[in-house]
Amino acid sequence: MSRFERLQHKLLGIAFIVGPLLLVMGAAAFVLGIGMSSHGVSSWVEGVFMVLAMLLFVPLYLHLAALMGERAPVFGLICTITGLGIGLGIVPASVRIIQAGLDQIGVDIGLFSLQPPGQLVLVLWMGLGLLTTILLGIGFLIKGGLPRWTAILLILAPIVFVMGQGGDESIAWWQVNIMYPLGCVLYFAALAPIGWRMLAGHASVRSAEAVTAD
């Protein structure tokens, strides 16, 4: 492994920790009411953290798909393609920031209630990105490569996260204030330990195989 590859490996390890941590911080900002929109369904601070998190999630998913590809090449390739959809989480995250901008100039429009052209395509691929997390979790349970508890968390995290999402005032309090932050914490619990192992100098594939038997 060249010096560049070692540094890149370390950088990816940091991303595995920082990415989901940013997601947790965004959820915390929302729950604490920091930077809330006039409609009370989003926070621009939450949006900033979420945009950065979704950006970092793209290389994380590509790495996990490559790890899966070592054991199931075709399945790993499918997860590589569908996993890119997680990056489209930047779109609803950005809406939170734009909503705050509209509030500042006195435009009373709830952006999450709009149905712009082309939205369905983005939503479907973003949904595939979330589904990829579940597929990877199932794949790692069957094929190995990550600890079983990590695989289970990968399955649970997107399910709980989606349960906590909503775009209007009709969403239940417990969904956005409990399920949403819980889903973010599950992402962190699943991904951060992978980052710690990479920072410790382990190649993720080998270290993962070593701990699978735990």
C-alpha positions in Angstrom: 0.0 0.0 0.0 1.5 3.3 -1.1 1.7 6.4 1.2 -1.2 7.9 -0.7 -3.3 4.8 -0.2 -2.6 4.7 3.5 -3.6 8.3 3.9 -6.7 7.8 1.8 -7.5 4.8 4.0 -7.2 6.9 7.1 -9.3 9.7 5.6 -12.0 7.2 4.7 -11.9 5.9 8.3 -12.5 9.5 9.5 -15.4 9.8 7.2 -17.0 6.6 8.7 -17.0 8.4 12.0 -17.7 12.0 11.0 -20.5 11.2 8.5 -22.9 9.5 10.8 -21.8 11.9 13.7 -23.0 14.8 11.5 -26.3 13.1 11.0 -26.7 12.8 14.8 -25.8 16.4 15.3 -28.4 17.5 12.7 -31.1 15.4 14.5 -30.0 16.9 17.8 -30.3 20.4 16.4 -33.9 19.6 15.2 -34.9 18.1 18.5 -33.5 21.0 20.5 -35.3 23.5 18.2 -32.2 25.2 16.9 -32.8 27.1 13.7 -36.3 25.9 13.3 -38.4 27.0 10.3 -41.6 29.0 10.6 -43.6 25.8 9.9 -41.8 24.0 12.7 -41.0 20.9 10.6 -37.3 21.5 9.8 -34.2 23.3 10.9 -31.6 25.0 8.7 -28.9 23.9 11.1 -30.2 20.3 10.8 -30.1 20.8 7.0 -26.4 21.9 7.0 -25.3 18.9 9.0 -27.4 16.6 6.9 -26.0 17.9 3.6 -22.4 17.3 4.8 -23.4 13.9 6.2 -25.0 12.7 2.9 -21.9 13.9 1.0 -19.6 11.8 3.2 -22.0 8.8 3.0 -21.3 8.3 -0.7 -17.7 7.0 -0.3 -18.8 5.0 2.7 -21.4 3.1 0.7 -19.0 2.6 -2.2 -16.5 1.1 0.3 -19.1 -1.2 1.9 -20.3 -2.3 -1.6 -16.7 -3.1 -2.5 -16.4 -5.1 0.7 -19.5 -7.0 -0.2 -18.2 -7.5 -3.7 -15.2 -9.4 -2.3 -17.7 -12.1 -1.3 -20.6 -11.6 -3.8 -19.3 -9.8 -6.9 -22.7 -9.3 -8.7 -24.5 -8.3 -5.5 -21.7 -5.9 -4.6 -21.9 -4.3 -8.0 -25.7 -3.8 -7.6 -25.2 -2.2 -4.2 -22.5 0.1 -5.8 -25.1 1.4 -8.2 -28.1 1.6 -5.9 -26.0 2.9 -3.0 -25.1 6.1 -4.9 -28.8 7.1 -4.3 -27.8 7.9 -0.6 -26.1 11.0 -2.0 -29.5 12.3 -3.1 -30.3 12.8 0.6 -28.6 16.2 -0.1 -31.8 17.3 -1.9 -34.3 17.1 1.1 -31.5 18.3 3.3 -31.0 21.4 1.1 -34.8 22.1 1.2 -34.4 22.7 5.0 -31.8 25.4 4.3 -33.9 27.0 1.5 -37.0 27.0 3.7 -35.1 29.1 6.2 -34.2 31.5 3.4 -37.8 31.9 2.4 -38.7 32.5 6.0 -36.2 35.4 6.2 -37.8 37.2 3.3 -41.3 36.5 4.5 -42.5 34.0 1.9 -44.9 31.7 3.7 -44.5 28.5 1.6 -44.0 25.0 3.1 -41.5 23.5 0.6 -42.0 20.0 1.8 -45.6 20.1 0.7 -44.6 20.9 -2.9 -44.5 18.3 -5.7 -42.0 19.6 -8.3 -41.5 17.9 -11.6 -38.9 15.2 -11.6 -39.1 14.7 -7.8 -40.3 11.1 -8.2 -37.1 10.0 -10.0 -34.9 11.5 -7.2 -37.0 10.1 -4.4 -37.0 6.6 -6.0 -33.2 6.5 -6.3 -32.8 8.0 -2.8 -35.1 5.2 -1.6 -32.8 2.7 -3.3 -29.9 4.2 -1.4 -31.7 3.6 1.9 -32.7 0.1 0.8 -29.0 -0.6 -0.1 -28.2 -0.2 3.6 -30.6 -3.0 4.4 -29.4 -5.2 1.6 -25.8 -4.7 2.7 -26.8 -5.6 6.2 -28.5 -8.8 5.0 -25.5 -9.6 2.7 -23.0 -9.2 5.6 -25.1 -11.4 7.8 -25.1 -14.2 5.2 -21.6 -13.8 3.7 -19.7 -12.4 6.6 -17.2 -9.5 6.4 -18.5 -7.5 9.3 -19.6 -8.4 12.8 -23.2 -9.7 13.0 -24.2 -6.8 15.3 -23.0 -4.3 12.7 -25.0 -6.0 10.0 -28.1 -6.0 12.1 -27.6 -2.3 12.8 -27.3 -1.6 9.1 -30.7 -3.3 8.6 -32.4 -1.4 11.4 -30.9 2.1 10.9 -32.6 3.1 7.7 -35.9 1.6 8.8 -36.0 3.6 12.0 -34.6 6.7 10.2 -37.4 6.6 7.6 -40.0 6.1 10.3 -38.9 9.4 11.8 -39.2 11.5 8.6 -42.1 13.8 7.8 -42.7 16.9 5.9 -45.7 18.5 7.6 -47.3 19.2 10.9 -49.3 16.0 10.8 -46.3 13.9 11.6 -46.5 12.4 15.0 -44.3 13.9 17.8 -42.8 10.5 18.7 -41.7 9.9 15.1 -39.5 13.1 14.6 -38.4 13.4 18.2 -37.7 9.8 19.0 -37.4 7.6 15.9 -35.5 10.2 13.8 -32.6 10.8 16.3 -32.7 7.1 17.2 -32.2 6.2 13.5 -29.2 8.6 13.3 -27.7 7.0 16.4 -28.1 3.5 14.9 -26.2 4.7 11.7 -23.4 6.0 14.0 -23.3 2.8 16.0 -23.1 0.7 12.8 -20.5 2.8 10.8 -18.3 4.5 13.4 -16.6 1.3 14.6 -15.6 0.5 11.1 -13.9 3.9 11.0 -12.1 3.3 14.3 -10.7 -0.1 12.9 -9.5 1.7 9.8 -7.8 4.4 11.8 -6.1 1.7 13.9 -4.3 0.6 10.7 -6.5 -2.4 9.8 -7.6 -3.1 6.2 -11.3 -3.2 6.7 -11.8 -6.5 4.9 -9.2 -8.4 7.0 -10.1 -6.8 10.3 -13.8 -7.4 9.6 -13.1 -11.1 8.9 -11.2 -11.3 12.1 -14.1 -10.0 14.2 -16.9 -11.7 12.4 -16.5 -14.7 14.6 -17.0 -12.6 17.7 
